Amino acid sequence: MQPPAPGGSRHRGRLVAALTAVVTACAVAVPLLSPSAAAAPVCGTANAAQGKPATASSVEVGSPFVASSAVDGDNGTRWSSTPGDPQWLRVDLGSTQNVCGATLNWEAAYATAYQIQVSANGTDGWTSVYSTTTSTGGVQNVTFTGSGRYIRVYTTARATQWGASLWEFAVRTSTDTGNPPDPGTDVLLSYKKPGTASTQQNDPNCTGCTVDKAFDFDPSTRWATATDVGWVDPGWIQVDLGATAQIKKVVLQWDPAYGKSFEVQVSPNGTGNWTPIYSTTTGTGFKQTLTVNGSGRFVRMYGTGRGSPYGYSLWEFQVWGTGGAPNPQPVIPPDPRNPKQLVWSDEFNTGNGTKPDTNKWRPEVGTGQNAELQYYTNNNNAFTDGAGNLVLEARREVTPGSACPVDPVSGSGTCQYTSSRLITHGKATWTYGRVEANIKVSGTKGLWPAFWMLGANILDNGTPWPNSGEIDIMEHLGREPNTAYQTIHGPSYFGGGGIGQQYALPGGADFANAFHKFAVDWDSKGMRFSIDDITVITIDKATVEATRGPWVFDRPFFIILNNAVGGDWPGPPDTSTVFPQRMLVDYVRVYQ
């Protein structure tokens, strides 16, 4: 099938099996912030390459995809090379510039290995300022430092048989380090600044819940007071901004261990002379955005009354204002263009029995989680059917030497079933967009087919579930033939407390009897889930932060397809269960 334009009871989360760790080149994405007005180099947000002269190693024969189309500011035009390695796209910035970052918006024909290089004259003396051999395509934000009049993307390995192709190559430059701060620009002063606290937790219940986690602008990590001596009042955490600053705003993203009575205080030296700039005895927890006015080098949250039996814990402690000595600010990939364009797909139009495309998918091999009973094989159960569909087949088939929960049908603890689980991690990840698939689910009692996503950091750096985030675009239970579920899981809202909605087909129809389109539209403000283009639930980021917990979905995620057997939620097969069972996938598409 050829891809068209995009169409205008809770359960335990499905934890990924990190059987093999593959590092992706995608940078962890965090929300866009104002440029820093510090004495350190400040990376701007303007695109210095837009409209500048561009040349390329080659242009796709007979196509309009010329080099200038990658720097015209239009995400609907692109440069595309002829097949072959290496390839390059060069931009003349007009004068020597201090470059600090770039955004590469790849077409589906992307490079897995490339460098970003700078040169004074554009012909020789090229210096590499960024390099990767594990690029996953999509929209990639990279940071670096370098200087030159010319900058180029130099590709050395392609992901497809086609050339290299970029919708847009945006370049960011830094300002003079000696410029004084702009008094009208509030920036995140606390980002990656040193801090101290009354106590901190680092034990099996909260590994690495140390002070620095409150200032890393990562909502999947947190600071907490120690369990042995920290569940008392007062409890505090403070940050050193590096220099005197004017404090305008403080953002606190609380864990359920929140402060009901607390002050925000400032000090010139961090050891005394603390002055309150905010005080409350009716703290609400979750996300609190506080407008304040004060001056100091040190800022602390000083808790005097806990809102729970536990200690104090913050996912984020952000201090905003002017002055100080802020670090360069983190940036985020842009929201999807409007209208969205196809950036990745698998149509499964290969011959009968063809294994999944290794450029797009890799199998996860071994047992599952959540008391699942199958053993996932190395693509023995995954193949195309010759009719344009991927098949994930669950079978009653013993895997000698394996161990699963006891199967109630056979009474054996050796895995009695096999199936397939495919992921795009190490091949492609995405931050934002429309992710959709046309699927005919497996049926019968004890089956649990799913189309979902996990935060890439679960495999990239071992971020635990649910802090990594999970997006369930489709889950179906064989015992509920006419119902499908769409859910998100994150810190403080996971498993039975996940945020989502179920959808029942009209007239009691069975999802296993036909193909249905499952999709999520995802951007920096939230997500909209749909089935057959009918909205099932819209989830607003700000509402989640204010009522449930931190939002962990502003970063790369990868896709998972699997056809599970058994598990805590669907329950196990019984003697009425029919095998084999096929989950058919017509296509998977990503638009950005």
C-alpha positions in Angstrom: 0.0 0.0 0.0 1.2 3.5 -0.8 1.0 6.1 2.0 -1.5 8.9 1.5 -1.4 12.3 3.3 -2.4 12.0 7.0 -6.1 12.0 7.9 -7.0 15.3 8.7 -10.4 -0.5 33.2 -6.7 0.6 33.6 -3.8 -1.8 33.4 -0.2 -2.3 34.3 2.2 -0.6 32.0 4.0 -2.7 29.4 7.7 -2.5 30.5 10.3 -3.0 27.7 12.7 -5.9 28.0 16.2 -4.4 27.7 17.7 -7.6 26.3 20.0 -5.7 24.0 21.1 -2.1 24.4 21.5 0.0 21.3 22.5 3.6 21.6 20.7 6.0 19.3 22.1 9.3 18.0 19.0 11.3 18.8 19.6 13.9 21.4 17.3 13.9 24.4 14.8 16.6 23.7 13.7 19.2 26.3 11.4 22.2 26.0 12.6 25.3 24.1 13.8 28.1 26.3 14.8 31.7 25.8 18.4 32.3 24.8 20.6 32.9 27.8 21.8 36.3 28.6 24.9 35.1 30.5 28.5 35.9 30.3 29.0 32.4 28.8 28.5 31.9 25.0 24.8 32.2 24.2 23.4 29.9 21.5 20.7 31.8 19.5 17.5 30.3 18.0 17.5 32.1 14.6 18.3 30.0 11.5 21.6 31.5 10.2 21.5 29.3 7.1 18.1 30.3 5.8 18.3 31.9 2.4 22.1 31.6 2.2 23.9 30.2 -0.9 24.0 26.4 -0.8 25.7 23.8 -3.0 25.8 20.0 -2.9 27.8 17.0 -4.0 25.0 16.0 -6.3 21.3 16.3 -7.0 18.9 13.5 -7.7 18.8 13.1 -11.4 15.8 14.7 -13.1 14.4 16.1 -9.8 13.7 19.6 -8.5 15.4 18.7 -5.1 18.3 21.2 -5.3 20.6 22.3 -2.5 18.9 25.6 -1.9 15.7 23.8 -1.0 17.2 22.7 2.3 17.9 26.2 3.4 14.8 28.0 2.2 12.9 27.9 5.5 10.2 25.7 3.8 9.7 22.3 5.3 7.8 21.2 2.2 10.8 21.4 -0.1 14.0 19.4 0.1 17.5 18.6 -1.2 18.1 15.0 -2.4 21.4 13.6 -3.7 22.1 10.7 -6.1 22.7 7.3 -4.5 26.2 6.7 -3.2 28.5 7.7 -0.4 29.8 10.2 0.6 27.5 13.1 -0.1 27.5 16.7 1.2 25.4 19.8 1.5 27.4 23.1 2.0 26.1 26.5 3.1 27.9 29.8 2.8 27.0 31.8 6.0 28.4 35.0 4.4 31.0 35.7 7.1 32.9 33.9 9.8 30.3 32.8 12.4 30.5 31.0 15.8 28.2 28.1 15.3 26.7 26.3 18.2 24.0 23.9 16.9 21.9 22.7 14.0 18.5 21.1 13.3 18.5 18.5 10.6 15.0 17.5 9.3 15.6 14.3 7.3 13.4 12.9 4.6 12.9 9.1 4.7 16.2 8.8 2.8 18.4 9.8 5.7 22.0 9.2 6.6 23.0 6.8 9.5 26.5 8.3 9.6 27.4 11.9 9.0 29.5 14.8 10.2 28.9 18.5 10.5 32.0 20.3 9.4 33.1 24.0 9.3 35.7 25.7 7.0 37.1 29.2 6.5 37.0 29.0 2.7 34.6 26.2 1.8 37.1 24.2 -0.2 39.5 22.7 2.3 40.5 22.8 6.0 37.2 21.2 7.0 37.0 20.6 10.8 34.4 18.2 12.2 32.3 19.7 15.0 29.8 16.9 15.3 29.9 13.3 14.3 27.6 10.2 14.6 27.4 6.7 13.2 24.0 5.9 14.7 21.6 8.5 13.3 18.0 7.5 13.2 16.6 10.2 10.9 13.6 12.3 11.6 14.2 15.8 13.2 17.5 15.9 15.0 18.7 18.7 17.1 22.5 18.7 17.7 24.8 21.0 19.7 28.4 21.8 19.1 30.9 24.6 19.0 33.0 25.8 16.1 33.8 28.7 13.8 33.8 29.2 10.1 32.2 30.9 7.2 31.1 27.6 5.6 29.3 24.7 7.2 28.3 21.4 5.7 26.6 18.1 6.4 29.0 15.4 5.2 27.2 12.0 5.0 29.2 8.7 4.9 26.5 6.0 5.2 22.9 6.0 4.1 19.9 4.2 5.7 18.3 3.3 2.3 19.2 2.5 -1.2 18.4 6.1 -2.2 20.6 9.1 -1.7 20.7 11.5 1.2 17.8 13.9 1.6 17.1 16.9 3.9 13.9 18.9 4.2 15.7 21.5 6.1 19.2 22.2 7.5 19.0 25.0 10.1 22.1 26.4 11.7 22.3 28.3 15.0 25.0 30.8 16.0 26.3 32.1 19.3 26.6 35.7 20.4 29.6 37.5 21.9 30.5 36.2 25.4 31.1 39.8 26.6 27.6 41.1 26.0 25.8 42.3 29.2 22.6 40.6 30.0 19.4 41.9 28.4 17.3 43.1 31.4 14.1 42.2 29.6 14.9 38.6 28.9 14.0 36.0 31.6 16.0 32.8 31.3 16.2 29.5 33.2 18.9 30.5 35.7 19.0 27.2 37.6 19.7 24.8 34.7 22.5 22.4 35.6 23.7 24.7 38.4 25.1 23.2 41.7 22.8 22.7 44.6 22.7 21.3 48.2 19.9 20.0 50.3 19.0 19.0 53.9 19.3 15.3 52.7 19.0 13.3 49.5 17.9 9.8 48.7 19.9 7.1 46.9 18.6 3.7 47.8 16.7 0.9 46.0 13.4 2.8 46.4 14.8 5.9 44.7 18.2 5.3 43.1 20.0 8.5 42.3 17.4 10.9 43.7 20.1 13.4 44.3 20.1 17.2 44.4 21.3 17.7 40.9 18.2 15.9 39.5 16.0 18.9 40.5 18.0 21.2 38.2 18.6 19.1 35.1 15.4 20.0 33.4 14.6 16.3 33.0 11.1 15.6 34.3 11.9 11.8 34.5 14.5 12.4 37.4 13.9 13.8 40.8 15.4 14.9 44.1 14.0 13.4 47.3 14.9 13.7 51.0 16.5 10.5 52.6 14.1 7.9 53.9 16.1 7.4 57.2 16.5 11.0 58.3 14.7 13.1 55.7 11.0 12.4 56.4 10.9 15.3 58.9 10.4 19.1 59.0 12.1 21.2 58.0 13.4 20.0 54.7 15.1 22.1 52.1 16.9 22.3 48.7 18.9 25.2 47.4 20.7 26.2 44.1 23.7 28.4 43.5 23.0 30.6 40.4 26.7 31.6 40.1 26.1 35.3 40.5 23.5 37.7 41.9 20.2 37.4 39.9 16.8 39.1 39.8 14.3 36.3 40.5 11.0 36.6 38.6 9.5 33.1 38.6 9.9 29.8 40.3 8.5 26.5 39.0 8.1 23.5 41.3 7.0 20.1 39.9 6.3 18.1 43.0 6.3 14.4 43.5 3.4 13.2 45.7 5.8 13.9 48.6 5.1 17.6 48.4 5.3 20.6 50.6 2.1 22.0 52.0 3.8 24.7 54.0 7.0 26.1 52.5 8.9 29.3 51.6 11.0 30.3 48.6 13.9 32.2 49.9 16.9 34.1 48.5 20.4 34.7 50.0 23.6 36.5 48.9 25.8 33.7 50.3 23.8 30.5 50.7 24.7 30.3 54.4 22.5 33.0 56.0 20.6 36.1 55.5 17.7 34.2 53.9 14.8 36.4 52.7 11.4 34.9 51.9 10.0 36.0 48.5 7.1 33.5 48.6 5.3 31.8 51.4 2.3 29.4 51.7 0.6 27.1 54.2 -1.8 25.7 51.5 0.6 24.2 48.9 -1.2 22.0 46.4 1.6 19.8 45.1 1.9 18.8 41.4 3.1 21.8 39.3 3.2 25.2 41.0 4.3 28.2 38.9 5.1 31.1 41.3 5.5 34.7 40.3 8.1 36.2 42.7 10.3 39.2 43.0 13.7 39.1 44.7 17.4 39.3 44.4 20.2 36.9 45.4 22.7 34.4 44.2 21.2 31.5 46.1 17.5 30.3 46.0 16.0 27.7 48.2 12.8 25.9 48.9 12.4 25.7 52.6 9.7 23.2 53.6 8.1 23.4 57.1 5.0 21.2 56.6 4.8 18.1 54.5 1.7 17.3 52.5 2.2 13.5 53.0 3.7 11.1 55.5 6.9 11.0 53.4 9.6 13.6 52.9 10.0 16.3 50.2 10.6 15.5 46.6 10.8 17.6 43.4 11.0 16.5 39.8 11.9 20.0 38.9 13.0 23.2 40.7 13.3 25.9 38.1 14.4 29.5 38.8 13.7 32.1 36.1 14.9 35.7 35.9 17.8 37.8 34.8 21.5 38.1 35.7 23.1 35.2 37.5 25.5 33.0 35.4 23.1 30.8 33.4 24.3 27.9 31.4 23.4 27.6 27.7 19.7 26.8 27.5 18.3 23.5 26.2 16.2 23.4 23.1 13.5 21.2 21.7 12.6 19.9 18.2 9.8 22.1 16.6 6.2 21.0 16.6 5.2 19.1 13.4 4.7 21.3 10.3 1.2 22.0 9.1 0.2 20.1 7.1 2.2 17.2 8.3 4.4 15.2 5.9 5.3 11.6 5.8 8.8 11.1 7.3 8.9 7.3 7.8 6.8 4.3 7.0 6.8 0.6 6.4 4.1 -0.6 3.9 5.1 -4.3 4.1 4.8 -4.8 0.4 7.2 -7.7 0.1 6.8 -11.3 -0.9 5.2 -14.0 1.2 7.5 -15.1 4.1 9.8 -12.1 4.0 11.3 -11.2 7.4 10.9 -7.6 8.8 13.1 -4.9 7.2 16.3 -4.8 9.3 16.8 -1.1 8.4 13.6 -0.3 10.3 13.0 -3.0 12.9 14.8 -5.3 15.3 13.3 -8.2 17.2 13.4 -8.3 21.0 14.1 -11.9 21.9 13.1 -13.7 25.2 10.3 -13.7 27.7 8.0 -10.8 28.3 6.8 -8.9 31.4 3.5 -8.6 33.3 3.2 -12.4 33.7 3.1 -13.0 29.9 3.5 -16.6 28.8 5.1 -16.3 25.4 8.8 -16.5 24.3 9.5 -13.8 21.7 11.6 -15.3 18.9 14.2 -13.9 16.6 11.8 -13.2 13.8 10.6 -16.8 13.5 7.1 -15.5 14.1 7.3 -12.3 12.1 7.0 -12.2 8.3 5.0 -10.6 5.5 2.1 -12.5 3.9 2.5 -11.3 0.3 -0.7 -9.4 0.5 0.8 -6.2 1.9 0.7 -7.1 5.6 3.2 -7.9 8.3 2.2 -10.9 10.4 3.0 -11.3 14.1 1.9 -14.9 14.8 1.3 -16.3 18.3 1.7 -20.1 18.4 1.3 -22.9 20.9 5.0 -23.9 20.7 7.4 -24.9 23.4 10.7 -23.2 23.8 13.0 -25.7 25.6 15.1 -24.3 28.4 13.0 -21.2 28.8 11.1 -20.1 31.9 7.7 -18.5 32.0 4.9 -18.3 34.6 3.1 -21.6 34.9 0.7 -22.1 31.9 -2.7 -23.2 33.3 -3.4 -25.3 30.2 -0.3 -27.5 30.4 0.7 -26.9 34.0 4.3 -26.3 32.8 6.7 -23.5 33.7 8.5 -23.8 30.4 7.3 -21.3 27.9 4.5 -23.0 26.0 3.9 -20.3 23.4 6.0 -18.2 20.9 5.3 -14.9 19.3 7.0 -11.7 18.0 7.9 -8.3 19.4 9.5 -5.7 17.1 11.0 -2.3 17.9 12.5 0.6 16.0 15.0 1.5 18.7 18.4 1.8 17.1 16.8 2.4 13.8 14.5 5.4 14.3 13.0 7.5 17.0 10.7 10.5 16.9 9.7 13.5 19.1 6.2 14.6 18.1 4.2 13.9 15.0 1.3 11.7 13.9 2.1 8.0 14.5 -0.5 5.6 13.0 -0.9 2.0 11.9 -3.7 0.0 10.2 -4.1 -3.2 12.1 -6.2 -6.3 12.3 -5.7 -7.6 15.8 -5.5 -11.2 16.9 -8.6 -12.5 18.7 -9.4 -15.3 21.2 -9.0 -15.4 25.0 -5.6 -14.7 26.4 -4.2 -12.7 23.5 -2.8 -9.1 24.0 -1.8 -7.4 20.8 -0.4 -3.9 21.0 1.0 -0.9 19.0 2.8 1.4 21.4 5.9 3.6 22.1 8.5 3.9 24.8 10.9 6.7 25.6 14.3 6.0 24.0 16.0 6.8 27.3 14.9 3.5 28.8 17.5 1.8 26.6 19.8 4.7 25.9 20.7 5.4 29.6 18.7 3.0 31.7 15.9 5.4 32.7 13.4 3.2 34.6 9.8 2.6 33.6 7.5 4.5 34.0 9.8 7.5 34.2 10.7 6.8 30.6 7.2 7.4 29.5 4.9 5.1 27.5 2.4 5.8 24.8 -0.1 3.0 24.1 -1.7 3.8 20.7 -3.5 0.5 20.7 -4.0 -2.4 23.2 -6.6 -5.1 22.7 -7.7 -7.9 25.0 -8.9 -11.1 23.4 -11.5 -11.5 26.2 -13.0 -8.1 25.2 -13.5 -8.5 21.4 -15.1 -5.1 20.7 -12.9 -2.9 22.9 -9.5 -1.2 22.4 -7.5 1.0 24.8 -5.4 4.1 24.4 -3.3 5.2 27.4 -0.2 7.1 28.5 2.0 6.2 31.5 4.5 8.4 33.3 5.8 9.2 36.8 2.9 9.2 39.2 0.4 8.0 36.6 1.1 4.4 35.5 -0.4 0.9 35.6 -3.9 1.2 36.9 -3.5 4.9 37.2 -2.5 5.5 33.6 -4.3 8.3 31.7 -6.4 7.0 28.8 -9.7 5.8 27.5 -11.3 2.7 26.0 -13.3 2.6 22.8 -16.0 0.1 21.8 -16.9 -0.5 18.2 -20.6 0.2 17.4 -22.9 -2.7 17.5 -20.6 -4.9 19.5 -18.4 -5.5 16.4 -15.1 -7.5 17.0 -11.9 -5.6 16.3 -10.4 -8.9 15.1 -12.8 -9.1 12.1 -11.4 -6.1 10.2 -8.5 -3.6 9.9 -8.8 -0.4 12.0 -6.6 2.7 12.0 -5.0 3.5 15.4 -3.2 6.9 15.7 -1.8 9.5 18.1 -1.3 13.2 17.1 1.4 14.5 19.5 3.0 17.9 19.9 4.5 20.1 22.7 1.0 20.8 24.1 -0.3 17.2 24.4 -1.8 14.3 22.5 -4.9 13.3 20.7 -5.7 9.6 20.3 -8.0 8.3 17.6 -9.4 5.1 16.2 -10.6 5.1 12.6 -10.2 8.9 12.7 -12.7 9.2 15.7 -11.1 11.0 18.6 -11.0 8.8 21.7 -9.3 11.0 24.1 -7.3 14.3 24.1 -4.7 14.7 26.8 -3.4 18.2 27.7 0.1 18.5 28.9 -0.6 21.5 31.2 -3.5 19.6 32.8 -1.4 16.5 33.5 1.3 18.6 35.1 -1.1 20.4 37.3 -3.2 17.4 38.4 -1.2 14.1 37.9 2.5 14.6 37.7 5.4 15.5 35.3 5.1 15.3 31.6 7.8 13.1 30.1 6.9 13.2 26.4 9.1 16.0 25.0 11.8 13.6 23.9 12.5 10.8 21.4 10.3 7.7 21.5 10.5 4.4 19.5 7.7 2.2 18.2 6.8 -1.3 19.4 4.6 -3.9 17.8 3.9 -7.1 19.7 1.4 -9.9 20.0 1.5 -11.1 23.6 0.1 -14.3 25.1 -1.3 -14.1 28.6 -0.4 -11.5 31.2 -1.8 -9.9 34.3 -4.3 -7.8 32.4 -5.8 -10.1 29.7 -5.4 -13.3 31.7 -4.0 -16.6 30.4 -5.3 -18.7 27.5 -7.5 -21.6 28.4 -8.7 -24.8 26.5 -11.0 -22.7 24.4 -8.2 -20.5 23.0 -7.4 -21.1 19.4 -3.8 -21.1 18.0 -2.1 -19.9 15.9 -3.3 -16.3 16.2 -2.2 -13.6 13.7 -1.9 -9.9 14.3 -1.8 -8.3 10.8 -0.3 -4.8 10.2 -1.1 -3.2 6.9 1.3 -0.3 7.5 3.0 1.9 10.1 3.5 5.6 9.3 5.0 8.6 11.0 4.2 12.2 9.9 5.9 15.3 11.1 
